[in-house]
């Protein structure tokens, strides 16, 4: 379930944040500097030549400031799961609760959701129920109806797909939706720039800064599970861009391989990284029929999803 917060950065209470920073061991001078940074901030709005009266703000964190996401992350550091079957993924003000439901027992997952809702109230954070979505991944042959999940008095909408940190996820764990969303917005502006007779070096710079960054966003997480058809669609974008610009470009597979190797080196350099220890000392799993089916249908969503090249490099290193 993806939980959306309403104006998360604007609701930070500086004094509450400072208490948590003290508990984390930050020195008093740094805490006082942060408190001074967040309080007594003058703000005005200008439209044309008209300027509003100045208002002094002593709550929230400035939007667009590089320090604000870090402060919010420190504020939410104590929002952690209480059940081993649940996992909370946080990225700035985006929060996702992942629960493993066994034997149709959702009590631990529902309790976790209610606890997080209570935590938000205690920390002056407001949940946006309209933007909070729930997605169910269930490959059982006999699927049971999902009872509604109530959050802040409203029922959470169950969706077939959702967008997580820029990547489209579907409840059947296919990547076609993500691929189609990428290909739809790829080449329009490049064609417009070509019609404006911009030289190839400028077009190439635009391609690498925009189109290639869109094609390769989080590519190590989703490209390995793409179908042949999806990969051809993505590569077709690269080939079309080559014709527009007039130079040779890296293939989508080359980009994927480079990113995987880079990720592999970063993992191997960090011996405390959980996937690394999981590969070197894999747990013993009893291979039941249901386990084999789940592994085949849901391989990309295993607890530690590591690209194949990372596995091979790690084994060679050990």
BELTA-V877120 format. One record per residue. RES is the residue in one small letter. PSI is psi in whole degrees, -180 to 180 (NA if undefined). D_LAST is the distance of its C-alpha to the last C-alpha in Angstrom with 2 decimals. Layout:
# BELTA-V877120
res:psi:d_last
RES:PSI:D_LAST
RES:PSI:D_LAST
This chain:
# BELTA-V877120
res:psi:d_last
x:132:37.48
x:120:37.79
x:126:39.98
x:131:41.99
x:143:43.49
x:118:46.86
x:55:46.99
x:-47:44.09
x:-29:44.15
x:-14:47.94
x:5:47.98
x:128:45.93
x:112:48.06
x:-42:47.22
x:-37:48.31
x:-41:46.10
x:-42:43.11
x:-37:43.84
x:-41:43.85
x:-37:40.34
x:-36:39.18
x:-40:40.74
x:-29:38.85
x:-8:35.57
x:11:36.49
x:142:37.77
x:160:40.42
x:-39:44.08
x:-43:44.76
x:-41:42.10
x:-41:43.34
x:-37:46.90
x:-43:45.98
x:-41:44.41
x:-41:47.47
x:-34:49.78
x:-36:47.88
x:-19:48.23
x:154:51.83
x:37:55.11
x:116:53.94
x:141:57.00
x:138:56.81
x:160:59.33
x:132:59.52
x:127:61.07
x:108:62.46
x:-125:64.22
x:1:66.57
x:133:66.67
x:133:64.64
x:171:64.49
x:155:65.12
x:135:62.22
x:137:60.40
x:124:58.27
x:136:55.01
x:19:53.32
x:159:50.91
x:178:47.91
x:145:45.67
x:133:46.68
x:140:45.61
x:-2:43.64
x:135:42.51
x:-20:38.82
x:-25:39.08
x:-48:40.37
x:-37:37.19
x:-44:35.38
x:-39:38.33
x:-38:38.43
x:-41:34.74
x:-35:35.44
x:-35:38.54
x:14:36.66
x:-27:33.70
x:7:35.27
x:89:35.60
x:154:32.80
x:148:32.70
x:-14:34.15
x:140:32.96
x:-22:29.41
x:-4:30.33
x:155:31.15
x:135:29.31
x:123:31.05
x:122:29.93
x:134:31.80
x:102:32.19
x:-120:35.17
x:11:38.11
x:129:36.49
x:130:35.54
x:130:34.18
x:121:34.10
x:124:31.90
x:138:32.90
x:115:31.75
x:120:35.01
x:135:34.97
x:37:38.11
x:21:40.19
x:103:39.95
x:9:39.89
x:-43:41.12
x:-40:37.90
x:-46:37.50
x:-36:41.19
x:-38:41.21
x:-43:38.33
x:-44:40.30
x:-35:43.44
x:-40:41.70
x:-38:40.34
x:-42:43.86
x:-37:45.30
x:-41:42.74
x:-42:43.85
x:-43:47.48
x:-22:46.80
x:21:45.12
x:31:47.90
x:139:45.85
x:129:47.57
x:136:45.98
x:97:47.19
x:-34:47.75
x:-30:48.78
x:-3:45.40
x:124:43.38
x:154:42.06
x:133:40.40
x:133:38.40
x:126:37.69
x:110:34.91
x:114:36.13
x:12:35.48
x:149:37.52
x:-43:40.41
x:94:42.85
x:136:42.41
x:155:44.52
x:139:46.45
x:123:44.91
x:145:47.17
x:144:47.74
x:120:45.74
x:127:48.17
x:118:47.15
x:39:49.83
x:-1:52.51
x:149:51.49
x:132:49.67
x:132:46.34
x:135:46.38
x:124:44.01
x:158:42.80
x:-21:41.17
x:159:39.09
x:164:38.26
x:122:36.88
x:110:33.89
x:44:33.09
x:-5:34.59
x:130:32.97
x:126:35.25
x:135:33.99
x:153:35.93
x:-13:36.26
x:5:35.27
x:20:31.99
x:164:33.02
x:8:32.75
x:-40:36.17
x:-42:37.87
x:-40:35.42
x:-46:35.74
x:-37:39.53
x:-32:39.76
x:-46:37.83
x:-25:39.88
x:-31:43.19
x:25:42.98
x:-51:41.28
x:2:43.89
x:-52:47.23
x:-30:47.25
x:-41:45.80
x:-40:48.78
x:-40:51.17
x:-35:49.91
x:-39:50.29
x:-25:53.87
x:4:54.49
x:38:53.72
x:146:50.83
x:158:49.17
x:-39:45.78
x:-38:43.91
x:-42:45.07
x:-40:44.27
x:-42:40.77
x:-42:40.24
x:-42:41.56
x:-48:39.31
x:-33:36.09
x:-24:37.22
x:-63:38.43
x:-48:37.83
x:-35:34.29
x:-34:33.35
x:-44:34.90
x:-34:33.15
x:6:29.68
x:120:30.12
x:32:27.15
x:-29:26.34
x:-18:22.64
x:-28:23.99
x:-25:26.75
x:-35:26.70
x:-20:24.11
x:10:26.58
x:149:29.66
x:168:31.89
x:-39:32.81
x:-43:36.14
x:-41:34.68
x:-38:32.48
x:-37:35.57
x:-42:37.59
x:-42:35.18
x:-30:35.00
x:-35:38.80
x:-44:39.01
x:-44:37.10
x:-40:39.36
x:-40:42.47
x:-36:41.47
x:-42:41.07
x:-37:44.65
x:-45:46.01
x:-39:44.46
x:17:44.76
x:166:41.34
x:138:38.00
x:158:35.44
x:139:31.74
x:160:31.25
x:-32:29.97
x:-38:26.96
x:-41:26.11
x:-44:26.41
x:-46:24.16
x:-43:21.40
x:-44:21.71
x:-39:21.64
x:-43:18.55
x:-40:16.57
x:-42:18.11
x:-38:17.16
x:-45:13.51
x:-39:13.51
x:-35:15.48
x:-42:13.19
x:-28:10.06
x:-16:12.57
x:98:13.71
x:-6:11.56
x:-1:14.65
x:129:14.72
x:-47:15.47
x:-33:14.00
x:-48:10.46
x:-30:10.99
x:-33:12.80
x:-44:10.11
x:-32:7.55
x:71:10.86
x:142:13.30
x:154:16.90
x:123:19.10
x:128:21.74
x:120:24.92
x:83:25.56
x:169:29.18
x:-44:31.20
x:-34:31.38
x:-42:27.62
x:-41:27.12
x:-43:29.87
x:-40:28.51
x:-38:25.05
x:-40:26.83
x:-23:29.36
x:32:27.45
x:-40:23.85
x:-17:24.00
x:23:25.24
x:166:22.63
x:-41:21.86
x:97:18.64
x:105:19.31
x:126:16.32
x:154:17.09
x:-39:15.60
x:-32:14.26
x:-41:12.24
x:-48:10.72
x:-43:10.05
x:-38:8.74
x:-40:6.25
x:-38:5.15
x:-38:5.45
x:-29:3.81
x:NA:0.00
